[in-house]
């Protein structure tokens, strides 16, 4: 199913460590499995997709950016801080 992580087979969640992380190859894994992939990687600045073996650089800001882009395409957004009313 596309609603579960291909590594641990747990369902993705909208927050926490089961949040979906989009890799450069457009495959997704949960944050927990992404962290495990990074821990096992020889070069911790990138991970290898477990499905297609394409490498994804891992600056944390880049992963967050990809997640935000994915969420915007899915029509959902992450909770944000309310703006003060003038």
Buried (B, 14 or more C-beta within 10 A) or exposed (E): EEEBBBBEEBEBEEEEEBBBBBBBBEBBBBBBBBBBBBEEBEEEEBBBBBEEEEBBEBEEEEBEEBBEEBBEEEEEEEEEEEEEEE
